[in-house]
Amino acid sequence: MYEYKIVTERDKRLAGGFYAAALEDTLNGYAADGWRLADSVFAANIMKSAKVEVLFILERSIAA
């Protein structure tokens, strides 16, 4: 069984900066906690704004 976490640019571990080094540090921090990157996708809500957001989907095994 797995559990999932969604990381976006608003993640507090990114400390307000969505830069390659900050993202790498964030993903490495989650990896140290047992998470792995499962996928990444673009998401947008065109009804509210034209802003596109990148979502990083992390997963890790949990005891059954």
C-alpha positions as a Markdown table, in Angstrom:
| # | Residue | x | y | z |
|---|---|---|---|---|
| 1 | Met | 0.0 | 0.0 | 0.0 |
| 2 | Tyr | 1.2 | 3.6 | -0.7 |
| 3 | Glu | 0.5 | 7.0 | 0.6 |
| 4 | Tyr | 0.8 | 10.1 | -1.6 |
| 5 | Lys | 1.8 | 13.7 | -1.2 |
| 6 | Ile | 1.4 | 16.6 | -3.6 |
| 7 | Val | 4.1 | 19.3 | -3.7 |
| 8 | Thr | 3.5 | 22.6 | -5.4 |
| 9 | Glu | 5.4 | 25.9 | -5.5 |
| 10 | Arg | 3.5 | 26.9 | -2.4 |
| 11 | Asp | 5.1 | 24.1 | -0.4 |
| 12 | Lys | 6.6 | 25.6 | 2.8 |
| 13 | Arg | 9.9 | 23.6 | 2.2 |
| 14 | Leu | 10.4 | 25.7 | -1.0 |
| 15 | Ala | 10.5 | 28.9 | 1.2 |
| 16 | Gly | 8.8 | 31.0 | -1.5 |
| 17 | Gly | 11.2 | 30.2 | -4.2 |
| 18 | Phe | 10.4 | 27.8 | -7.0 |
| 19 | Tyr | 14.0 | 27.6 | -8.4 |
| 20 | Ala | 15.8 | 24.5 | -9.5 |
| 21 | Ala | 18.1 | 24.4 | -6.5 |
| 22 | Ala | 15.2 | 24.9 | -4.1 |
| 23 | Leu | 13.2 | 22.2 | -5.8 |
| 24 | Glu | 16.1 | 19.8 | -5.7 |
| 25 | Asp | 16.6 | 20.5 | -2.0 |
| 26 | Thr | 12.9 | 20.0 | -1.4 |
| 27 | Leu | 12.7 | 16.7 | -3.3 |
| 28 | Asn | 15.9 | 15.5 | -1.6 |
| 29 | Gly | 14.4 | 16.4 | 1.8 |
| 30 | Tyr | 11.2 | 14.4 | 1.0 |
| 31 | Ala | 13.4 | 11.5 | -0.3 |
| 32 | Ala | 15.2 | 11.4 | 3.1 |
| 33 | Asp | 11.7 | 10.9 | 4.7 |
| 34 | Gly | 11.1 | 8.0 | 2.4 |
| 35 | Trp | 9.2 | 9.7 | -0.4 |
| 36 | Arg | 9.9 | 9.2 | -4.1 |
| 37 | Leu | 8.8 | 11.2 | -7.1 |
| 38 | Ala | 6.0 | 9.2 | -8.8 |
| 39 | Asp | 4.9 | 11.8 | -11.4 |
| 40 | Ser | 4.7 | 15.4 | -12.3 |
| 41 | Val | 1.8 | 17.2 | -14.1 |
| 42 | Phe | 0.7 | 20.7 | -15.1 |
| 43 | Ala | -2.7 | 21.8 | -13.6 |
| 44 | Ala | -4.7 | 24.9 | -14.4 |
| 45 | Asn | -8.1 | 26.2 | -13.4 |
| 46 | Ile | -9.1 | 28.4 | -16.4 |
| 47 | Met | -12.3 | 29.4 | -14.6 |
| 48 | Lys | -10.4 | 31.2 | -11.9 |
| 49 | Ser | -7.2 | 32.2 | -13.6 |
| 50 | Ala | -4.9 | 31.4 | -16.4 |
| 51 | Lys | -2.2 | 30.4 | -14.1 |
| 52 | Val | -0.6 | 27.0 | -14.6 |
| 53 | Glu | 0.8 | 25.1 | -11.6 |
| 54 | Val | 3.2 | 22.3 | -11.6 |
| 55 | Leu | 2.3 | 19.4 | -9.3 |
| 56 | Phe | 4.9 | 16.9 | -8.1 |
| 57 | Ile | 3.3 | 13.7 | -6.9 |
| 58 | Leu | 5.3 | 11.8 | -4.3 |
| 59 | Glu | 4.7 | 8.3 | -3.0 |
| 60 | Arg | 6.0 | 6.1 | -0.3 |
| 61 | Ser | 5.2 | 2.6 | 1.0 |
| 62 | Ile | 3.2 | 2.3 | 4.2 |
| 63 | Ala | 2.8 | -0.9 | 6.3 |
| 64 | Ala | -0.3 | -2.8 | 5.4 |
